[in-house]
Amino acid sequence: MNRAERRRQERAAQKAKTATYNLTKEQLDNAVKEGIKEKLAEVKEQATQDAINTAMVLLLTLPLEVLMDHYWQKSYAKRIPKFTEQVLEYYERWQNGELDMDKLKEDLWEYGGVRLEERED
């Protein structure tokens, strides 16, 4: 076998390894859209998880800081573990549907003087 035949054989082997597909523009556009939808869903899920984690950190840390700085300055070391446990217990109760969000907002308005409203942008 001479050099030209070997090169021809190598090119044929290379072509056999490479798969070639014929797609219409519409098929290609649909494939790209599906890929984008999947990636977008993953990004949305990650953003949601990040927002939930941030909210949970703020839910626990901000009230604790206020209680330590302004209310329980001398006794916070004893009181905070029980307080944190009760906050998490109420959170679990809310997750299980035992607490009503509207009732919680109403109590916040009535006793705390803070009204939380959802707004559309």
C-alpha positions in Angstrom: 0.0 0.0 0.0 1.5 3.3 -1.0 1.2 6.6 0.8 -1.8 7.9 -1.2 -3.8 4.8 -0.4 -3.0 5.1 3.3 -4.1 8.7 3.3 -7.4 7.8 1.5 -8.0 5.1 4.0 -7.3 7.5 7.0 -9.7 10.0 5.5 -12.4 7.3 5.1 -11.9 6.2 8.7 -12.2 9.8 9.9 -15.4 10.3 7.9 -16.8 7.1 9.4 -16.2 8.4 12.9 -17.9 11.7 12.3 -21.7 11.6 12.3 -23.4 14.0 9.9 -27.1 15.1 10.4 -29.3 17.0 8.0 -31.7 19.3 9.8 -34.1 21.9 8.5 -33.8 25.4 9.9 -37.1 24.8 11.8 -35.7 21.6 13.4 -32.5 23.4 14.4 -34.5 26.3 15.8 -36.6 23.9 17.9 -33.6 22.1 19.2 -32.0 25.4 20.2 -35.2 26.5 21.9 -35.5 23.3 23.9 -31.9 23.7 25.1 -32.5 27.2 26.1 -35.8 26.2 28.0 -33.9 23.6 29.9 -31.1 25.9 30.8 -33.6 28.7 31.8 -35.5 26.2 34.0 -32.2 25.3 35.8 -31.2 28.9 36.3 -34.7 29.8 37.7 -34.5 26.8 40.1 -31.1 27.9 41.3 -32.3 31.5 41.7 -35.3 30.3 43.7 -33.1 28.2 46.0 -30.7 31.1 46.5 -33.6 33.4 47.4 -35.1 30.9 49.8 -31.7 30.4 51.5 -31.2 34.2 51.8 -34.7 34.6 53.2 -34.1 31.9 55.8 -30.8 33.5 56.9 -32.5 36.9 57.3 -35.5 35.3 59.0 -33.2 34.0 61.7 -30.4 36.5 62.0 -32.1 39.9 61.9 -34.6 39.2 64.8 -31.7 37.7 66.8 -29.6 40.8 66.3 -32.4 43.1 67.4 -33.1 41.0 70.5 -29.5 40.8 71.4 -28.8 44.5 70.9 -32.0 46.0 72.3 -34.0 43.6 74.4 -32.0 40.8 75.9 -28.6 42.4 76.3 -27.8 40.5 79.5 -29.7 37.3 79.0 -29.5 36.6 75.3 -27.1 33.7 75.7 -29.8 31.8 77.6 -32.8 33.0 75.6 -31.7 32.8 72.0 -31.6 29.0 71.6 -35.2 28.6 72.7 -36.3 31.6 70.6 -34.5 30.1 67.5 -36.1 26.7 68.1 -39.6 28.3 68.4 -39.1 30.3 65.2 -38.1 27.2 63.3 -41.1 25.3 64.8 -43.4 28.0 63.5 -41.8 27.9 60.1 -42.3 24.1 59.9 -45.9 24.6 61.0 -46.4 27.2 58.2 -44.8 24.7 55.7 -47.2 22.0 56.8 -50.2 24.3 56.3 -50.9 24.7 60.0 -50.5 28.5 60.0 -52.3 30.8 57.6 -50.2 33.5 55.9 -53.1 36.0 55.9 -53.5 35.6 59.7 -49.8 36.1 60.2 -49.9 39.3 58.1 -52.9 40.5 60.0 -51.2 39.9 63.4 -48.1 41.7 62.1 -50.2 44.7 61.1 -52.3 44.7 64.3 -49.5 44.2 66.8 -46.4 45.3 65.0 -47.8 48.2 63.0 -46.3 46.8 59.7 -48.5 46.0 56.7 -47.0 43.7 54.1 -48.7 44.0 50.7 -47.8 42.4 47.4 -47.5 44.8 44.5 -47.3 44.2 40.8 -44.5 45.9 38.9 
